[in-house]
């Protein structure tokens, strides 16, 4: 029976939340902004602010103006010196800033290229736009490498150890709905192309994450990936699905992160068979060998290595999330003006 996740704390804020960051230790970072009166603003970016909350109680430790505001492209996390890193739009283009975790003091900032998605880590921040993938050093804030190849468009990132995994569309004569999608592997330190984790063969990749030695891909119509030897397993899973459809419209594929499986999944799971337009919003996060699948207000934990269910909860407010992340057995939820921490004892 599904239980309600235990809320460790909840904090109402006098600002609208645009992003959060949360690690295995240290404070909770909350990025927010004050919406202009009437919802009108002359620039593309609304000025931002950054707050640090105590991870055990949710009590505010400090709040400070932030060079990075509210707009297209945003990421935050923790750098090599235990400082806050924030990337995103400013009134003068995209910027990356380092701020003190003690009091929010601005320590350094740098102009950076625009991006759509980013992964912030202590050594380097990896960013992707449709045209290129690039890395920013977390100490110098300088770009250290870029990767771009003709005929490719990039739209998703995951990292594990020395590798970055990028979902890619293979464009043939202009982007179209029939252009296949796959996953490439890049060296996290140099940007060197390592190879394909999954050759472009899928209609859509909705997201990916890496943990437990596997990369999990959110996708659909997985028949071309699982191979003829597992079509019986696929047919049974499709027939047993309560949705009753004749094909999978949302599935998970777990692939060995070193690419040794040649694109054949370690395991797969059909999540939905309903028509695409009828599928509720679904996303996945990962932490310490576990996957957390979010569907509306329902959260399910899976063992990343086997796909085995570990537990599920109803998380109040998850269906209205601005952002959600998991670390150290806890889930951090950001709603419009509230941040909450939930315990996830899977």
N, C-alpha and C positions, 0 to 999 in steps of 0.2 A: 504494500500500500504506500502510495506517495505521501511523504510528510512535508511539512513546511520548513524551509531552511531557517535555522536559528540566526536571528539578527544580533550581531555583537554590539553594534551601535549604529546610529543614524544621525545625520547632522543636516539641518536646514541652513541654507546659505543665503546671504543678501546679494546674490549675483546669479546669473545664468551659467550653467556648467557647459563647457565645450570639449573638455578632455580630462582624462585622469591618467596617473601612473602609479604603479604599485609593485614592489619587489618583495623578496623573501625577508628583508629587514629594512629598517629605516621608516621614514614617514610616508604618508599618503600624499601625493601631489595632485592638486586640483587646479585646472586652468579654467578661467571663466571670463565673463565680460558683462558690462552693464548695457543692456539694450537701449538705444536712443529713444527719446520720446517720440511717439507716433510711428516707431519702427522705421524711420527714415535716416539715412546716413549718406553723405556725399561721396565718401571713398568706398573702395571695395573691401576694406578691412575695418573692423571695429576694434579699438584698443583693448588689450587684454590685461589680466592680472593673474598671479600665481599664488596659491596658498599651500601651506604644509599643515597637515592634520596628524595628530598623534595616532599611530596605527592601533593602539590598544583601546583608546577612549573616543577618538574622533575629535578631541579638543583642538581648536586652531592653535598652531604654534606661531605662525606669522602669515601675513598676506602682503604682497608687494606688487607694484606695477610691473608689467612684463612687456618687453619689446615685441614679442610675438602676440598677435591679436587673433580675432575670430574671422575665419575666412577659409578659402580652399587650401587643403593640405595642412595637417597638424600631426605632431608626435611629441612625446615627452618621455623622460626616463632618467636614469642615473648614470653619471660618467665615472671615469677611472679614479678620480680624486674624491669620490663620494659627493659630487655636486649635482645639482639638477641641470638637465639638458632639455631645452625646449626648441622645437623646430616648427616653422610655419610662416604664415604671411605677416607682414608688417606694413606700415604706411609707406615704406620705401622698398617694397619687394620682399621676397622670402629671406628669412634670417634664421640663424642658429645662435642661441645664447647659452652661456653657463651662468648659473646663479648659485649662491651659497645656500646650503641646507640649514645653516644656523639661523639666518635672518632674512634670506631672500635678496641679499645684495647682488646687483648685477656685476659679474666679474669680467665677462668678455662677450663680445658678439661679433658675428661675421655674416656678410651677405652670402647667400647660397642660391643655387638654381631652384626653380619651383619643382614640386613633386606632388604626387597623388597619394603615395603610401610610403611609410618609413618604419623601420625597426630600430629602436634605440638600444644599444648595448654599451657596456662600460668601455670597450676598446674602440668601437667604431659604430657609426650610424649608417645603415644602408637605406637608400631611397630609390624609388622608381616613379617614373612618369611614363606616358605612352611611348615616348621616343627613346628613353635611355634608362639604364640602371647605374647608380653611382654611389660612392662611399665617402663619408666625411669623418675625419679623425676626431675623436671625442676630446682630445687635449688641445690640438692646434686649431680645430674647427675648419681645417682646410680640406678640400677635395683631394682624395688620394688615388682614385681610379674611376674610370667609367667603362661601361660596356654598352655597345649598340651594334646591331647588325641589320643590314638592309632586309626588308621583308618581314620584320618582327615588330610586334607591339606588346608592351609589358603592362601587367595589371595586377600583380599580387606577389607578396614576398613571404618567405619563412626562412629561419636560420637554425642550423644545428652545428655547433663546433666550428670547423673550418670551412663549412659550405653554406652558401646562400642558394635558396631554391626560388625560382622566378616562374610564375605562370605566364605563358607567352601565346600570342595569336600569330599564326603563320599567315601573313597577308599575301594574297595573290591578286595583283592588279587593282588594289584598293580594298579597304576594309569592308567586309560583307558579312552577313549573318551565317554564311556557310563556311567561313574560314575556320580551319580546325585549330584547337588549342591544346597545348601540352605544357611540360615543365622542364626547364633547363637547370643545370647545376653550375654555379660559379664559385671560384675560390674566394672566400670571404676577405682575405687579406690583400689579394692582388687583382681581383676581378677577372682572372683568367677563366676562359670557358673550359669546363671539365667534360661536359657531355649532356645528353638527355637523361633525365630521370624518367620521363614519359614523352615519347614522340607525339607530335600534334596529331590527335585522332579523335578528340572529344568535341562536342558541339559548344560546350560552355564549362568553364571552371569558375565556380562561385567563390572559392577560397581555399587556402591551404595552411597547414601548421605542421611543425616538426617537434617530436618528442619521442623518447623511448627507442631511438634507433630507426624510427619510421617517419615518413612524410605522409600525412593524410590529406587527400584531395577531395574537396566537395564538388560534385559534378553530377552528370546525368547520362543516360543511355550508355551504360558501361559494357555492353556486349563485346565491343571491339577490343576491349582491354583485357577482359578476364580470359579470353581464349576458348576454343571449342571444348577443351578437356574439362572446363568448369561450367559449361552451359547447363548441365543438369542441376548443379547446385544453384545456379542463377534462377532457373525455372521454378525450383521448389521455393526459393525465397520470394519470388514474385507471386506465386500462387498462394503462399501463406500470408502475404501482406494483407492487412484488413482493408486497405484502400480499394482493392479489387481491380486495379487498372491492368492494362496489358503491356506496359513497359515502365521502367523506372524513370521518374522525373526528378528525383533528387537522391543521390547515393553518396556513400563514402568509400574511397579506395585507399588502402594503406600499403605504401610501397617502401621497400628497404631504402634507407637514405643514401647508401653508397651506390645505388643504381644496379646492384648485382642481380636483381631479379629480372632485369630486362623488360621492365614495364608490367610484369605479371604481379598482381597484388598479393600481399601476405594474407589479407582478408578483405572482404567487402561487406557492405551492409546497405540494403535498400531502405531509405527513409520515407520516401513518398512515391505513390503511383498516381496521384490525382493530377488533373491537368495543371500545367504550370501556373496559370492564373489563379488557381484555387489553393495554392500552397502557402501556408503561413510563413512569415519570416523565420528563417533558420540560419544559425551561425555556429561556429565551433571555436573554442579556445583550448589551449593545452598548457599543462604544467606538470613537471616531474613524472613523466610516464603515464599521465592520464589525459584523456580527452573529455571536454565538457561541451555537450551539444545543447544549444539553447533553442527552444521552440516556444514562442510566446512567453508565458510565465513559467514554463516547465524546463527544468535543467536536469540532464542525465549525464552521469559520469561513466566513462568506459575505460577499460584497460587498453592502452594504446597498442601494446604488442599483439593482443589477441582479439580486440574488439568486444571482450566480455563485459556485460553490464556490471557496474559496481554499486550503483545507487541512483536514486532520483529524488528530486525535491521540487516543490513549488516555491519560487522566489518572488515574493511580492514586489511589484514594480518592474520586473525584468522585461515584461512585454511593452513597457514604456521607456526603455533605456535610451539614454544618450550615448553611454559607453559602458562597457563591461570588461573586466579583466580578472584573471585568476592567478594567485601565487600562494605558495606555502599552505595549501589546504584551506584557503579562504577566497571568497569572491567579492570583488569591489564593484558596486553598482552606482552609476551616476544617472540620476533623473534630471529633470529640467533645473531644479534649484535644490536638489537634495543628493547627498552621498551617503551610502550605507555599506557596511561590511558584514558579510554573512559567513558562517562557518560551514564548511563542506567536508564532513568527516567520511570520505569514501575510502 
